[in-house]
């Protein structure tokens, strides 16, 4: 794994985004592999998160 060396950034074509405003309270984070989103609460999420990064 190259994550600890940050070399994975060189091959990534997208960068995670945090598109929704809200209270930014982290409740119970979970990953949706179909949409590549990490939800921090019911309304807010990071998108374009590859499963390698989540794992």
N, C-alpha and C positions, 0 to 999 in steps of 0.2 A: 504494500500500500504506500502510496506517495502522499497521502493527505498530510502527514506530519511534516513533510518537506515543502508543502505548498506547491509542488510541481503540478498537481492536478489543475490548478488555476490556468495553466498554460493551454490545456486542451479543452477547457470549458468554453462553450460558445455562448452561454447565457449566464446571467447573474441573477441571484434571487432578488425578488422585489417584495415590498410590503405595501400593497396598494390601498388598503382600507384604513380609514381613520377610525378612532374609537378610544376606549379607555386604556388600551395596551396592557390590560391585566392578563397575566398568564394563568390560565386555569388548569387544564390538563392537556398538554400538547399531544397531538397525534398527527401521523403522516398518512396522507391519501395518495397511494402510488398511482392511481388512475389519472389524477390531476397534477401530480408532483407538487402538492401543497402541504405545508406544515401549519396546521391550525393551532393557534395559541388560546383561542376561545371560540365561541359560536360564530362570531362575525369577522374575526381578523385572522389573517394567515400570511405566510411567506409563500410566494409562488416560484416556480422554476427551480425547485430543490430536487436534485437527482437522488435516487435511492442510495447510491454510494455515500453521499454526504450525510444523509439521515442516519444510515447505519453506522 
